[in-house]
Amino acid sequence: MSGIVLLVAAIAAVALGGALGARLLGLTDALDHAIATVLLAALEVVVVSIVAGAMLERYERWPLLLGALLWDAALAVAVFRLRPRPPQRLSVASTLHALRPWQVVLVAAAVLALAWRLVLAVVLPPFAYDALAYHLTAAASWVQDGRIGPNPYAACCSRYPSNAELLFGWPTVFLGRDTLTDVVQIFAAVLGALAVAGLARAAGVSRSGALTAASLFLLTPIVLTQANTDYNDLTLAALFLAGLYFAARCAAEARLAFLLLAGVSAGLALGTKTNGVVLALGVGVGVAAALICAARDGASTRRSVASGLAVFATAVLLAGGWWYGKSWVETGNPVWPFRVSAFGTTVFQGSARLHDYLTVPPGGSRNAVVEIGRSWYQDLRFWTRSDYSYEERSGGLGPVWSWLGWPALAIAGVLALARRRDLVAVVLVPCALVFGVLPYRWWSRFTIYLAALGAIAILALLERGVRSRLRVPAAAVVVALALAGGALASWTLDPAGYGRKLSAADVVSLAVHPSRPRTAGSLFFREFAWLEHAPDDAAVAVEFDAPSIRFLYPLFGAKLDRRVVLLRPGDERRVAALVRATPAAYLFVEQRGAFARWARARPRRFRSIATVRGTEVFRIETILRR
């Protein structure tokens, strides 16, 4: 019970901090205030976690809660003294009343789809491949060690930027288990939808149309399938869209608050993933374009442009620069492990090249146009597929994008060149730069922002570019395609990694029978099923980098109580010392590896209890632990 109380207090603290921060910035527009509240709440989690967990090495409940309360107290004092104007109320009732029947269907479908994601997040354990491989092992190591440091359980990713992992860790450390960890990206989906609504309003779409565009974004298959996973792609896309929204607000009104919020968005993106560097630069291009447009119109001076860019850059570094600075100090390379070269000269030494980590698209590498076309074509013939995955490599942006989104965006872009060049410079050019510079243009999880732009373009054309007699059939097509994509993303859950798929009925059955096992091993990946019978306080010695051991996070247990010990070549003689102090101990190794052969040669000490998918588990008998 104490964990639940502390979690509620911690969430309330950062929500209050976000609201106070938005109030302090003097944001009177309700949508500005809502987006800023979510952004500043995320910033509070990140900053408090880094200060308490990395600087003070106290990544524990009470220090984190105290840090959040001190943050809130400082903001409350500032708000009390400055007394900024309160925000306007969101005109929800009038907006809903203005919805047409087809729009009501889309809004209701988006709400239901997101509610289903919440059910999945609460009922199921973490299951996403990269989450189990490295996103959550980072959070698990922080919780167990009581401090934030490099991830010892993922050699490839030990120093990756980890703002998203800090967000995943917030409910985990307070609740004392990972039951709600998968909920975090649902908030990211909401932030992305709010940003889409704001960008739609900036493009001249009505309030009801903006709400509909946000609903189309939420019904995008890759958005839905990512929402209840501990990946960071949806979070990154939502932060990018929020940054572009505040850049667009700067174009309309060059205020310090909008510059700060654009910088916070870009900085949080920078600290979420290494390719966040490019997305942060993209937002920076949008902000620079907005300030230049304002100076051209006489609303500001050149000095204001320079100072505005300085404010933006400062916010970016404060919100996302920690991970790069720490890596630079400790390894000499801010983007370790990647080697950085320019014009034939090595700028930063590293153990790997970016291309060493790139995934080949289905069907093999081709030129970019072929790869993109092949991916989008899979959504074009959506009726041939059975489901969508959170890691979808064949399509994923959905039927709406492949049938209507990209053509609508192309038409809207051409029209905007004649009528809204400011919007082109602030929003479309940054997106084009990001799309052109980053790899994985074919992979939907890395191009989620395209679905947002497509949704906005569709609503803009429906409201102003389609003849009145064609609007009803056009709207019907939009609804049919959106519902088809949402349904395909919702009725089956694919854990990827050749794990067992679950139908919606399977999930409902688990929800109404809470006593049934619901671990990653019992539901998805059979090589971890033996953990059902392992005590929560057991120790697991695991062969590190074994080819058949794909991820380590399930070994920690839902409460993160199990001790996970990494074994490297030559560590056989250390097993006794590593596990002697625990009431139960296990050896988890490659079935045909050196550790397995060594254990089999000592049958009195090591009893084999499971051999699944190239792995073997040994129970370490009492004789060894004594």
Helices and strands as residue ranges (DSSP letters): H 2-24, H 30-49, I 50-55, H 61-82, H 92-97, H 101-123, H 129-130, I 131-135, H 136-145, G 155-157, H 163-175, G 181-183, H 184-202, H 207-218, H 221-227, H 233-252, H 256-270, H 276-296, H 302-320, H 322-331, E 340-342, E 345-348, G 354-356, H 368-380, G 382-384, H 398-400, I 401-405, H 406-419, H 421-423, I 424-428, H 429-437, G 444-446, H 448-464, H 468-490, E 492-493, E 502-503, H 504-512, H 520-523, G 526-533, E 539-543, G 553-556, E 563-567, G 572-574, H 575-579, E 585-590, H 594-600, E 606-612, E 615-620, H 622-625
